[in-house]
Amino acid sequence: MQIHKFGGASIKDADGVRNLVKVIDSIGTKDSLIVVSAMGKTTNALEKVVGNFFDNKKELKSSLQEVKKFHNAILLDLFESAQTEREHEVFSVIGRLFEELEYFLDHNRSPDYNFVYDQVVGYGELISTKIISTYLNNVGINNHWVDVRNLIKTDNYYRHARVDWDRTTRNINNRVVKDQLNIIQGFLGSDSNNFTTTLGREGSDYTAAIFAYALGAKKVTIWKDVPGVLSADPRYFENAKLINCISYREAIELAFYGASVIHPKTLQPLQRKEIPLFVKSFLEPESEGTRVGKGIKIEPEIPCYIVKKQQVLISLSSLDFSYIVEDNISYIFSLLSKYKMKVDVIQNSAISFSVCVDDLYGRLDELLLMLKAKFKVECIKEVSLYTIRHYNQEAIESIENEKTVLLKQLTPETVQIVTK
């Protein structure tokens, strides 16, 4: 089989859905599975709904209404000859999904933000795939809509669920009809109680890799609004260049450091079965894009830039000038794990320890309180972490220019610089 993944930018409006049809026509539908994200910025909009559920009940209905209006406009454009549920079933299908979501918001009593987040945000993918599946059938591309939550089983680590590979692989092989076009949701799974879980933001790429691994797919193609893997994010860096080909190892390094084109977990299952990954533009489907595979040297070999903003730099030193050694480091990491900090870079000396983290779960204050009981603590918020692979001096200087460098760490292939 061939696995294709389309992100939210590719289906941000009705014209995007129509373009998806053109891409599907060009790649064919035989033995194919398509993974689809939420439309446009729907995930962001649903995150606002979750925030209002907890902190601003007065705005809850209006924020949900914005999500409805966005999708309804797309429906009316795609199915303009049938604008009532009596004339086309898709209107009532999408209506029922919103009714489910409203019922959850009205009746949920769980105070767990992460649990509520997964139950709410997952509707973005359910709605988008229903719309696309119905539209494809309307234009003569027969397909089978699949609820991915019945296939990908995970633990209950909400927002960053971990896959039960044995159960998931069995489910996929038993339930995916391999000789037809399948439409599934990215990003989603379910736990042992069948509550929705999510695989982390941008997790639809990971979904594609899970299915590719389970099915022994021929290849995976991720369709983006950029020509392929670039040497830098064009939103933050000028003169970003296309990387024509790259090894799994190099791509994993870039993903680990925060490159946004490929989800960090995507490459590992593909590497295990040596399934090639292609990153291509849905605007130019005939272009070559980037190929990721085994033992491929990066081409061209140029500096690759990654930036992660809104990070937190925590610097610790011992209160009595004693060494920060194994026991202290173990204690520090146990706290980082307990408060769910994403560690991006560490640096230590005899009596100091610095760590740059991403406070994904908003638990920084709890962490700092615990650290202050044992260490002298300095915390600098809203720092930026720059990583350069295959750096040269010119590349380093371009980052450091007119910035305050708080931390710098070099290895033969990589430099990381924390700035304010």
ZAFI-376758 format. One record per residue: x, y, z of N, C-alpha, C in turn. Coordinates in steps of 0.05 Angstrom, whole numbers, plus 5000, padded with zeros to 4 digits. Layout:
# ZAFI-376758
XYZXYZXYZ
...
END
This chain:
# ZAFI-376758
501749765000500050005000501750255000
500550474992501750734993500150905013
501651045030500351215050500851505043
498751665043498951945037497752105060
499152315069498152475091497752765081
495452875086494853155079494353315105
495853525108495553695132493453905129
492954055151490854245152491054465131
493554545125493954765105492954685077
493054425071492254325045489254325041
487754335063484854315062483654545079
484754775077483955005094481355125084
480455055060477955165049476954975028
474655045015473554864994475354834971
476755044963478655014941480854824947
481654814973483754624981482754334978
480254294985479054024982479053944952
478254134935478254074907481054014896
482954164907485754104899486653834908
485753754932486353484942485353274922
483053314910481953134890483853114866
484953344857486753344835489253184841
490253224866492653074874492152774875
489752704886489052414887488852304859
487652454840487452364812490252314800
492152484808494852454796496452224808
495852154834497351934847495951674846
493351674839491851424838490751344865
488751174865487351094889487650804896
488950644879489150354884490950304907
490150124926491750044949492850294964
491150484969492050734981490550785007
491850925025490651015050491451305054
489451475059489851755062489351845090
491251965102491052075129490552375127
488552475141487652755139487652885166
488653135167488653295191486053455192
485753605214483553805216483954025196
481754155188481954355167483054615177
484954725162486054985168487055015196
486055205211486855265239484755155258
483354945251481154835268482254745295
484554625296485654535321486054765340
487154985330487455225346484755325356
482755325339480155415347478955245368
479354985366478254795386479854815412
482354885411483954935435482755175450
481755375435480455605447477855515461
476455335449473955225461474655095488
476754935488477654805513478355015534
479855215526480555425545478155565556
476155625539473755745549472155565567
472155305562470755115579471755135608
474355175611475455185638475455465650
475955665633476555935644474556155636
472856105617471156325607468556215595
466856115612464355985603462656165586
462756425591461156615575461756605546
464256545539465156545511465156265499
464356065514464555785505462855745480
460255815481458455765458459355925434
460156175437460956335414463556225401
465356125417467856015405467255755390
465355595401464555355386462955425361
461355635363459855725339461755805316
464055925323466055995302467055745287
467455535302468355285289466055175271
463655195280461355105263461155275238
461355535241461055715217463255655197
465655615206467955555188467355305171
466455095184465954845169463454865152
461455005162459055035147459555185121
461255385121461955535097463255345076
464955175086466254975068464154785056
462354695073460254505064458454635043
457654885048455855025029457255065002
459955115003461455144978461754884963
462454664978462854404965460254274955
458154324970455554194964453454404959
454154594942452454834938449754764926
449454544912446854464901445054334922
446154284946444654144967445254274993
443654475001444354635024442654575049
441154365049439754275073440253985078
439853895102440453625109438553425094
436253525086434453355071435553305043
437153495033438253465005440853325004
442353335026444953185027445553095055
446152845058446652735085448952855100
450852965085453353065098452653285119
450553445114449853655132448953535159
447353325158446453205183448753045196
450552925181452752775192454552965208
455253195196456953385210455453505234
452853555230451153655252451253475276
451053205271451153015293453853015308
455953055293458653075306458753315325
457653535316457653775333455853735357
453653595353451853525375453253355396
454853165387456452995405458353175422
459653355408461553525421460253705442
457953815434456453985453455453825477
454653585472453753405494456053365514
458353305503460653265521461253515537
461253745525461853995539459654055560
457253975555455054025574455153835598
456153595594455853385614458553305627
460753385615463353305626463753425654
464753265672465453355699468353325706
469953225688472753185693474153445695
475853485715477453735718480153715703
480653485691483253435678483353565651
484853785649485053935624485953755601
487853585605488953425583486953225573
485353105591483152925582481153075566
480253305576478253465561479353555534
481853635534483153725509482853505487
483553265494483453045474480652985465
478652995483475952935475474753145457
475653395460474653615445476153655418
478753675420480353745396480153525375
479753275383479553055363477353085343
475353245350473053285331473953425305
476153575306477153705282477653505260
479053285267479653075247477252915239
475452855258473052705251471352865231
471053125235469453285217470753305190
473353365189474753405164474553155146
475052925159475052675143472252605133
470152665149467452615139466852785115
467553035116467153215094468553125069
471153055072472752975049471852705038
471252515055470352255045467752285029
465952445039463352485025463852624999
465552834999466052974974467352794953
469252634961470552454943468552264930
466752154947464651974936462852124916
462352374922460652544904461852584877
464552604876465852654850466852394837
465952174848466551914835468951774845
470151864867472451724878471551564902
470951314898469751144919471851104941
471051114966472851084988471450975012
473050885032472050775056472950945080
471051065094471751235117472151055141
474351095155475150925178475451105203
474351015225474851155251477451045262
479551205261482151115269482351035298
480551145314480551085343479950795349
478750655330478250365333480750205326
482750335314485150185305487650255322
488150505326490550585341489850585371
490950395386490450385415492850485430
492350645451494450775465493950755495
495950855510495450895539493851145543
493451225568491851465574493451715581
495851735569497551965572496452175552
494252315561492852495543494652715532
494252785507495652975491498352875481
499452665493501952555482501852245486
499652125477499151845482501351665469
501951445482503951255472502451015461
503350925437501950725422502550445433
500450285435500649995440501049865413
503549815406504249725379503049455372
503049265390501949005384499049015377
497449135394494549155390493949315365
495449535362494949715339495549575312
497749435311498549295287496449075280
495548925300493448725295490848855284
490049075297487649205289487749305260
489949425253490249535226490149315206
491649095210491648885191489048735189
487548725210484948585210482648755199
482949025200480649185193480949365169
483349415160483749585136483349415111
481449505094480949375069483049475049
484849305041487349395028487049444998
484849364986484649394957482849634950
482449814968480850054963482050294976
480950534970481950774982480750815009
482450845030481550875057482151165066
480151285080480551555091480451535121
482651625134482751605163483651875175
483251905201484052145215486952125224
488352345222490952355235490652425264
492852395280493052525306491652375328
489752185321487952075342488551785347
487751695371487651415379485551395401
485651175416483851145439485150965459
484351005485485550855506483850605512
484450455533483150205539480150245546
479450495554476650555560475250685536
476550685513475550795488475151105489
476451235507476551525506478651615485
477951825471479751925451482452015463
484651955450487252055457488452185433
490452355437491852485415494852415418
496252425395499052335393500952565395
500052805402501753045403501153215379
501553485382501053665360502653585336
501453625313502653535287502953235285
501353085301501652795302500452645279
499352785259498252635236500452505219
502852625218505052495205505652225218
505552225245506151985260504051775254
501451855251499351665244500051535218
500951685198501651565172503851365175
505851425193508051235197507150975211
505251005230504150775244502850585224
501150695207499850525187501850405167
503750565159505850455141507350225153
508050245178509450035192507749785194
505249825203503449595207502849445181
502549595159501849485133504149415115
506649485124508949435107508749595081
508049845083507450015060509850045042
509250105016511350154996512750415002
511150615009512350885015510251055029
511151275041509451475054510051745041
507951885034508352155024506852355041
508252555051507052765066506753015048
504253105045503653335027503553585043
505253775036505554025051505154265033
505154505046504954755031507754865025
509754705028512554775021513554565002
515754624987516654434966517754174977
518354165002519553925015520853995041
522853845049524353915073526254145066
526054365080527654605074529854625095
531854775088534154815106533454995129
531155125129530255295150527255345147
525955425168523155505167522955785154
521655805130521656065117520156285132
518656205152517256405169519256565186
521556445192523456565210526156625197
526756495175529456515163529156585133
530856755123530956815095532556605080
532056585054533656415036533656125044
531356025053531255735059531355575033
532955365033533455205009532254925011
531454814989530354544989532554334993
532054145011533853915014532753694996
534353614977533353414957533053134969
534953054985534852794997536352805024
535652615041536652615068536252335080
538052265098537851995111535852005134
534951765141533251745165534551875189
537151805192538651895216538652205217
539252325194539452615193536652745198
534652625186531952725190530952695218
531752475232531052445260532452655277
534952715270536352925285534953195282
534153265257532853515253530153525267
528653295266526053285279526353315309
528353175320528853185349529353475358
530853625342531453895350529154095345
527053995331524754165328523954245300
525254125279524454195252521554125248
519954315237517054285237515954125214
517554065194516453925171515753635177
517353505194516853215200516553185230
514353045238513952995266516152825278
517152885302519452735313519052435314
516652335319516252045322515751905295
515452065274514651945248516751755237
519251835240521451695225522251425237
521851395263522851145275521550895264
518850885263517650635251518250605222
518550815207519350795179522150685176
523950775193526650675191526850385197
525250285217525350005224524749815201
522949905183522249745160523349855134
525050055136526350185113524250265092
522150395101520050505084520750785076
521150845051521951125043519751325048
520551565056518651785061519252005041
517052105029517252335011515752565022
516852805021515553045030515253225005
512753274997512253414972510153634976
510053804955508154034956505553954943
503253994957500653944946499954144924
501454374923501054564902502554494876
504654334879506154244855506653944858
504553784855504853494860506753354841
507453464819509353334800512253384808
512753574826515453634834516653404851
519253384851520553164864520353174895
520453414906520453434935522953324948
522653224972524953114987524552814992
526652654988526452374994528052315019
526852165038528252085062528451775062
530851675065531251385063533851295077
534451045074536750925088539351005074
541351095090544051135080544351345059
542551535058542651755038544151995050
546152085037547552325046545852565041
545852755060544352995056545353155032
543453245015544253384991542253604984
543153854984545953944987546653955017
549253935023550153945051550654235058
548654355070548754645077547754665106
548254895119547254925146544154915147
543154765167540254745170539454875197
537655065196536955225219534255155231
534155135257531655085271531455275294
529055385299528555555322526155465337
526355465364524155415381523855655400
521555785398521156025413519555965438
519256165456517756135481518755905498
521455875499522655675516523255805543
524155635562524855715589527655615595
529455795604532155715612532255715642
532855485653533155455683536055395689
537155555706539955515715539955455745
541355235752541455145780544255145789
544655215815547255175827546855085856
548754945866548454825893548555055914
547055025935546955225956549555245972
550955015974553355005991555954965975
555755025948558054995930559054705928
557354515935558154235931557654165901
558953955893558753875865555853785858
555053845833552553735822553353485807
552953265820553853005809551352825805
551852565803549752375794547152395810
547352405837544952415854543352665848
544652895847543253145841541953135813
543553045794542553045766540152855764
540252625777538052435777535552565789
535952715811533652845824532453065806
534153215793533253425774531553305752
532553085740531052965718528452835727
528452735752525952625762523752835764
524653085772522753305773521853395745
523753405727523053485699521053295688
521353035694519452835684516752865698
516852895724514352915740512653145731
513853375724512353615716512253645686
512953425672512453395643513753625626
516253685633517753875617519053745593
518953875570520353775547523153895547
525153725551527953815554529153845526
530254085520531354125493534354145493
535554235514538554245516539354255545
541554125552542554135579545554205578
546554325600549354385602550054395632
552254265639552954275668555954305672
556554405695559354435704559554305732
561654355746562054225772559854305792
559054565792557154655812554754795800
554354755774551954875761550754685741
548254735735546754565716544654745702
544754755676542854915661541154745642
538654805640536954645622534954835609
534554805583532654955568530254775563
527854855571525554685570523154825556
521354655548518754745537516654665557
515254865569513254825589510554755576
510354515565508054435549505454425566
505754365592503354315608502854535629
504454755627503954975645504554915675
506654755680507254675707509954785717
510754995704513455115710513555205739
511555345749511655445776511855225797
510454995792510754765810513554655811
514754645787517454545784519454725799
519254985794521055175807520855165837
518455125848518155115877519654875888
519554655875521054415884524054455881
524954565860527754605855528954795876
527455005883528555205902528955095930
527754865936528254745962531054625964
532354585941534954445942537154605928
536354785910538354925894537855225893
539955375886539555655878538555655849
536355785844535055765818534856035804
535656035779535156275762533556175738
531356325733529556245711529056475692
529556435667529156645647527056535627
524856675625522656585607522856715580
521356605561521156715534523856745520
525456545523527956535508527556385482
529456405463529356265438531656065437
531155825428533255625424533755585394
536055645385536855605357538655365355
538155195336539854965330540654985301
543254945297544354935269545754675265
544754515246546154275238548054345215
550454215214552354265193553154565193
553654665216554154955219556955035209
557255295203559855415199559755675214
562055815215562256055231560256275222
559956295196558056495185555256435195
554456185196551856115205551456185235
553456135251553356195279553056495283
554756655269554656945271551957055263
550656935243548057035234545957005256
546256805273544356765295544956955319
547556975325548357125349548157425345
548057515320548157805315545857955328
546458145345544658325358542758175378
543757955388542257805409544057765433
542857715456544357645480544457345482
546857235481547256945482547356855511
545456685519545256585547546556325551
546656155530547855895531548655815503
550955675501551855585475553255315478
552655135460553754865462554254755434
556754665430557554565404558354275405
557654125384558653855378559753875349
561053665340562153685312560153755291
557553665294555553705273553553925281
553253985306550954145315551854355335
550754595332551054805353548254885362
547954915388545455015400545955275415
544355475411544755735422542055835434
542155905460539756015473540156315475
538256465465538456755464536056885476
536457145483534257305493534057555475
END
